[in-house]
Amino acid sequence: MAIRRERYANSDDYLCVFANENNPEVFMGFIDYNYKSKTDCHSVTIEDKTRNDIQRKKEGLPHDCPLDELHKWCLLTSDDPEFMMKKVEYCYEHNLREISNKPYKGKDNRNIERD
């Protein structure tokens, strides 16, 4: 169930935050790239870099190994849909698939934290 879906700037890409159907208090985010093209459309779900780095360390993998080499990985989740949308926007703007679940500095250099 999508909570918020918006087209990014003048592109065909959409940023989306949705709730888990079985647990509606948990929000996740994804990016639909090239949404209007039926042949070249693909979605990317945002992953939790902090937890995945811990898993990489447990498995003895390098810090920069791709997600598909992990036996187990975690999606980024939050109980705040606005916080999740800010994380999805940041990932889109910086071409990231993983992002830390910790607060980060936004464009105006102030911390963006959960309320």
PyRosetta script that sets phi, psi and omega in degrees:
from pyrosetta import init, pose_from_sequence

init()
pose = pose_from_sequence("MAIRRERYANSDDYLCVFANENNPEVFMGFIDYNYKSKTDCHSVTIEDKTRNDIQRKKEGLPHDCPLDELHKWCLLTSDDPEFMMKKVEYCYEHNLREISNKPYKGKDNRNIERD")
pose.set_psi(1, 111.9)
pose.set_omega(1, -178.6)
pose.set_phi(2, -73.4)
pose.set_psi(2, 131.1)
pose.set_omega(2, 177.5)
pose.set_phi(3, -92.6)
pose.set_psi(3, -44.4)
pose.set_omega(3, -178.7)
pose.set_phi(4, -144.7)
pose.set_psi(4, 129.3)
pose.set_omega(4, 179.3)
pose.set_phi(5, -138.6)
pose.set_psi(5, 124.2)
pose.set_omega(5, -178.7)
pose.set_phi(6, -140.1)
pose.set_psi(6, 145.9)
pose.set_omega(6, 177.2)
pose.set_phi(7, -77.8)
pose.set_psi(7, 136.9)
pose.set_omega(7, -177.3)
pose.set_phi(8, -90.9)
pose.set_psi(8, 118.8)
pose.set_omega(8, 177.0)
pose.set_phi(9, 46.3)
pose.set_psi(9, -130.7)
pose.set_omega(9, -178.4)
pose.set_phi(10, -104.8)
pose.set_psi(10, 34.0)
pose.set_omega(10, -177.3)
pose.set_phi(11, -107.8)
pose.set_psi(11, 177.7)
pose.set_omega(11, 174.4)
pose.set_phi(12, -96.8)
pose.set_psi(12, 15.5)
pose.set_omega(12, -177.9)
pose.set_phi(13, -96.5)
pose.set_psi(13, 142.4)
pose.set_omega(13, 179.0)
pose.set_phi(14, -121.1)
pose.set_psi(14, 140.5)
pose.set_omega(14, 175.7)
pose.set_phi(15, -106.7)
pose.set_psi(15, 135.4)
pose.set_omega(15, -173.5)
pose.set_phi(16, -138.9)
pose.set_psi(16, 140.5)
pose.set_omega(16, 170.8)
pose.set_phi(17, -120.6)
pose.set_psi(17, 131.7)
pose.set_omega(17, -177.9)
pose.set_phi(18, -136.4)
pose.set_psi(18, 157.9)
pose.set_omega(18, 178.9)
pose.set_phi(19, -97.3)
pose.set_psi(19, 147.2)
pose.set_omega(19, 174.8)
pose.set_phi(20, -69.5)
pose.set_psi(20, 130.2)
pose.set_omega(20, -176.8)
pose.set_phi(21, -62.6)
pose.set_psi(21, -37.9)
pose.set_omega(21, -179.1)
pose.set_phi(22, -80.3)
pose.set_psi(22, -21.3)
pose.set_omega(22, -178.8)
pose.set_phi(23, -140.3)
pose.set_psi(23, 84.4)
pose.set_omega(23, -171.7)
pose.set_phi(24, -65.9)
pose.set_psi(24, -6.6)
pose.set_omega(24, 177.3)
pose.set_phi(25, -88.5)
pose.set_psi(25, -2.9)
pose.set_omega(25, -178.7)
pose.set_phi(26, -106.8)
pose.set_psi(26, 123.0)
pose.set_omega(26, -178.6)
pose.set_phi(27, -110.9)
pose.set_psi(27, 143.0)
pose.set_omega(27, 177.5)
pose.set_phi(28, -129.9)
pose.set_psi(28, 165.0)
pose.set_omega(28, -178.9)
pose.set_phi(29, -132.3)
pose.set_psi(29, 151.6)
pose.set_omega(29, 173.9)
pose.set_phi(30, -149.9)
pose.set_psi(30, 166.0)
pose.set_omega(30, 179.9)
pose.set_phi(31, -121.4)
pose.set_psi(31, 129.1)
pose.set_omega(31, 172.6)
pose.set_phi(32, -97.9)
pose.set_psi(32, 109.3)
pose.set_omega(32, 178.3)
pose.set_phi(33, -87.6)
pose.set_psi(33, 136.6)
pose.set_omega(33, 175.2)
pose.set_phi(34, 53.9)
pose.set_psi(34, 52.6)
pose.set_omega(34, -171.1)
pose.set_phi(35, -60.7)
pose.set_psi(35, -36.8)
pose.set_omega(35, -175.9)
pose.set_phi(36, -72.0)
pose.set_psi(36, -23.8)
pose.set_omega(36, 179.0)
pose.set_phi(37, -81.7)
pose.set_psi(37, 118.5)
pose.set_omega(37, -178.2)
pose.set_phi(38, -74.3)
pose.set_psi(38, -20.5)
pose.set_omega(38, -177.5)
pose.set_phi(39, -96.0)
pose.set_psi(39, -27.4)
pose.set_omega(39, -174.1)
pose.set_phi(40, -115.4)
pose.set_psi(40, 18.8)
pose.set_omega(40, -179.2)
pose.set_phi(41, -82.4)
pose.set_psi(41, 135.6)
pose.set_omega(41, 172.5)
pose.set_phi(42, -147.3)
pose.set_psi(42, 151.9)
pose.set_omega(42, -178.6)
pose.set_phi(43, -112.3)
pose.set_psi(43, 146.3)
pose.set_omega(43, 176.9)
pose.set_phi(44, -126.6)
pose.set_psi(44, 122.7)
pose.set_omega(44, 176.2)
pose.set_phi(45, -88.6)
pose.set_psi(45, 138.0)
pose.set_omega(45, -177.3)
pose.set_phi(46, -78.8)
pose.set_psi(46, 130.1)
pose.set_omega(46, -176.9)
pose.set_phi(47, -103.1)
pose.set_psi(47, 157.8)
pose.set_omega(47, -179.3)
pose.set_phi(48, -89.4)
pose.set_psi(48, 104.5)
pose.set_omega(48, -176.6)
pose.set_phi(49, -65.6)
pose.set_psi(49, -37.7)
pose.set_omega(49, -178.9)
pose.set_phi(50, -60.2)
pose.set_psi(50, -51.7)
pose.set_omega(50, -179.6)
pose.set_phi(51, -68.9)
pose.set_psi(51, -37.0)
pose.set_omega(51, 179.9)
pose.set_phi(52, -68.8)
pose.set_psi(52, -33.0)
pose.set_omega(52, 175.3)
pose.set_phi(53, -66.2)
pose.set_psi(53, -37.1)
pose.set_omega(53, 175.9)
pose.set_phi(54, -63.8)
pose.set_psi(54, -41.4)
pose.set_omega(54, 179.0)
pose.set_phi(55, -66.6)
pose.set_psi(55, -39.3)
pose.set_omega(55, 176.7)
pose.set_phi(56, -58.9)
pose.set_psi(56, -43.3)
pose.set_omega(56, -179.7)
pose.set_phi(57, -63.6)
pose.set_psi(57, -42.8)
pose.set_omega(57, 178.7)
pose.set_phi(58, -61.1)
pose.set_psi(58, -38.2)
pose.set_omega(58, -177.8)
pose.set_phi(59, -85.9)
pose.set_psi(59, -3.8)
pose.set_omega(59, 179.5)
pose.set_phi(60, 71.8)
pose.set_psi(60, 28.3)
pose.set_omega(60, 179.9)
pose.set_phi(61, -95.5)
pose.set_psi(61, 156.2)
pose.set_omega(61, 177.4)
pose.set_phi(62, -64.7)
pose.set_psi(62, 155.2)
pose.set_omega(62, -176.8)
pose.set_phi(63, -59.3)
pose.set_psi(63, -29.2)
pose.set_omega(63, -175.5)
pose.set_phi(64, -105.2)
pose.set_psi(64, 18.5)
pose.set_omega(64, -179.6)
pose.set_phi(65, -70.0)
pose.set_psi(65, 148.1)
pose.set_omega(65, -179.6)
pose.set_phi(66, -67.7)
pose.set_psi(66, 158.5)
pose.set_omega(66, -178.3)
pose.set_phi(67, -60.8)
pose.set_psi(67, -32.5)
pose.set_omega(67, -176.3)
pose.set_phi(68, -69.8)
pose.set_psi(68, -9.2)
pose.set_omega(68, 175.4)
pose.set_phi(69, -88.0)
pose.set_psi(69, -12.8)
pose.set_omega(69, 178.8)
pose.set_phi(70, -79.7)
pose.set_psi(70, 141.7)
pose.set_omega(70, 175.8)
pose.set_phi(71, -74.2)
pose.set_psi(71, -28.4)
pose.set_omega(71, -177.7)
pose.set_phi(72, -146.1)
pose.set_psi(72, 135.0)
pose.set_omega(72, 177.3)
pose.set_phi(73, -139.0)
pose.set_psi(73, 164.6)
pose.set_omega(73, -174.8)
pose.set_phi(74, -119.5)
pose.set_psi(74, 139.0)
pose.set_omega(74, 171.5)
pose.set_phi(75, -81.0)
pose.set_psi(75, 152.8)
pose.set_omega(75, 174.8)
pose.set_phi(76, -78.0)
pose.set_psi(76, 126.4)
pose.set_omega(76, 178.5)
pose.set_phi(77, -131.2)
pose.set_psi(77, 158.3)
pose.set_omega(77, 178.2)
pose.set_phi(78, -156.1)
pose.set_psi(78, 159.5)
pose.set_omega(78, 174.5)
pose.set_phi(79, -93.1)
pose.set_psi(79, 2.3)
pose.set_omega(79, -178.0)
pose.set_phi(80, -120.0)
pose.set_psi(80, 110.7)
pose.set_omega(80, -177.7)
pose.set_phi(81, -65.4)
pose.set_psi(81, -32.3)
pose.set_omega(81, 179.2)
pose.set_phi(82, -68.1)
pose.set_psi(82, -41.1)
pose.set_omega(82, 176.2)
pose.set_phi(83, -60.5)
pose.set_psi(83, -43.3)
pose.set_omega(83, 178.9)
pose.set_phi(84, -63.5)
pose.set_psi(84, -40.6)
pose.set_omega(84, -179.6)
pose.set_phi(85, -64.4)
pose.set_psi(85, -37.2)
pose.set_omega(85, 177.2)
pose.set_phi(86, -64.5)
pose.set_psi(86, -38.7)
pose.set_omega(86, 177.4)
pose.set_phi(87, -66.4)
pose.set_psi(87, -41.7)
pose.set_omega(87, 179.0)
pose.set_phi(88, -64.0)
pose.set_psi(88, -43.4)
pose.set_omega(88, 177.7)
pose.set_phi(89, -60.1)
pose.set_psi(89, -43.9)
pose.set_omega(89, 179.7)
pose.set_phi(90, -62.1)
pose.set_psi(90, -44.2)
pose.set_omega(90, 178.6)
pose.set_phi(91, -61.4)
pose.set_psi(91, -41.9)
pose.set_omega(91, -179.6)
pose.set_phi(92, -64.4)
pose.set_psi(92, -47.1)
pose.set_omega(92, -177.3)
pose.set_phi(93, -65.9)
pose.set_psi(93, -28.6)
pose.set_omega(93, -177.1)
pose.set_phi(94, -109.0)
pose.set_psi(94, 10.1)
pose.set_omega(94, 177.3)
pose.set_phi(95, 54.3)
pose.set_psi(95, 50.3)
pose.set_omega(95, -179.6)
pose.set_phi(96, -109.9)
pose.set_psi(96, 151.9)
pose.set_omega(96, 172.8)
pose.set_phi(97, -108.7)
pose.set_psi(97, -22.6)
pose.set_omega(97, 178.5)
pose.set_phi(98, -121.5)
pose.set_psi(98, 145.7)
pose.set_omega(98, 176.2)
pose.set_phi(99, -148.7)
pose.set_psi(99, 149.6)
pose.set_omega(99, 179.9)
pose.set_phi(100, -67.7)
pose.set_psi(100, 150.4)
pose.set_omega(100, 176.9)
pose.set_phi(101, -84.7)
pose.set_psi(101, 3.3)
pose.set_omega(101, 179.5)
pose.set_phi(102, -86.5)
pose.set_psi(102, 160.0)
pose.set_omega(102, 177.1)
pose.set_phi(103, -61.2)
pose.set_psi(103, 151.2)
pose.set_omega(103, 178.0)
pose.set_phi(104, -133.1)
pose.set_psi(104, 166.8)
pose.set_omega(104, 179.5)
pose.set_phi(105, -88.3)
pose.set_psi(105, 131.1)
pose.set_omega(105, -179.8)
pose.set_phi(106, -84.3)
pose.set_psi(106, -169.8)
pose.set_omega(106, -177.0)
pose.set_phi(107, -61.0)
pose.set_psi(107, -35.1)
pose.set_omega(107, -178.2)
pose.set_phi(108, -91.2)
pose.set_psi(108, 16.1)
pose.set_omega(108, 174.1)
pose.set_phi(109, 65.3)
pose.set_psi(109, 23.9)
pose.set_omega(109, 173.6)
pose.set_phi(110, -109.6)
pose.set_psi(110, 152.1)
pose.set_omega(110, -178.9)
pose.set_phi(111, -69.5)
pose.set_psi(111, 137.6)
pose.set_omega(111, 174.1)
pose.set_phi(112, -105.5)
pose.set_psi(112, 113.6)
pose.set_omega(112, -175.2)
pose.set_phi(113, -125.2)
pose.set_psi(113, 165.0)
pose.set_omega(113, 174.1)
pose.set_phi(114, -69.3)
pose.set_psi(114, 145.1)
pose.set_omega(114, 177.0)
pose.set_phi(115, -85.8)
pose.dump_pdb("model.pdb")
